[in-house]
Amino acid sequence: MASNEQTVNRRDKFEALKRQGGSPFDQRRFHKGESIRELVKSFTPDTLSNLSTAGRLSAIRGQGGLLFGDLRAATGKIQIS
């Protein structure tokens, strides 16, 4: 598909979505519980299933059967699996 053809296709889909009353830029809210710094400070194994934070996934690596990643934000970095 040529670049120009792709642009026309995207515009057509955008207009069709607008006609249906939808928005391609619909904002979904994510509840960010704590900053990464606060999570690291207050972490206990009991809170493991109730965590929520936000950041940018900056690295992914595999070790055995697991995947690990680094989640970075302005307040710090944590490793997730």
N, C-alpha and C positions, 0 to 999 in steps of 0.2 A: 504494500500500500504506500503510495507516494505521500510525502509530508503534507502537501496541499490537500489531497484527498482525505487524509486523516483529520486535518483541521476542519474541513467542511462537515465530516461525519460527527465530530465532537460538537460542533455548533448546532447541528440538527438534533442531536440527542439532548443538548442543553435546552433548546427551545421546546422540545416535546415534554421534557420534565417540567418546565415552567408552565406550560398549558395545562398540565395535570394538577397544578397547585403545589408541586414539590419544589424544594430548593436544593441545588447541588452543594450549597454552602451551609447546610443545616448544622447548627452547632449542638453537639451533644455534651452535656456537662459530666465531668468526671470529678468525683469528690476526692480531693487530695487530703488524706488524713494528716500527715505530719511531713516535715522536711526530712531529708535523709539524715541530717545532723541529729534531729530529735529522735529519729528511729534508732540510730546507733546508741545514743545516750540512754534511752529508756527500754532497750530490748531485753525481753526475758523469753525463755522457751515457751511460756504459756501464751504469749501474744503472737506466736508464729502464724496462726491461721487468720488473724484479724488485722493484717497490715494493709495499708494503702498509702502510696506515695507516687510521685511523678518524677520523671527524668528522661534522659536520652540514653538509649542502649548504645554503648560505645565499643563494646568488644564481645565477641561470642567465641567460645572454645569448647571443645569436647574432651572429656576425660573418662575413659571406660564407657559406661552406658549413660552418662549424664552430660548435659550441656550446662555450661556456666556462662554468665554474662556480667558485664560491669554496667551498672546503672549510675549515670552521672547527673548531677544537678549543681546549681550554684553553691549549695551548702555541703557538698561532699560526694563521695562515691561509695557504693556498696556492691558486693558480689551477690548475684542471684543465681538460683539453679532451678 
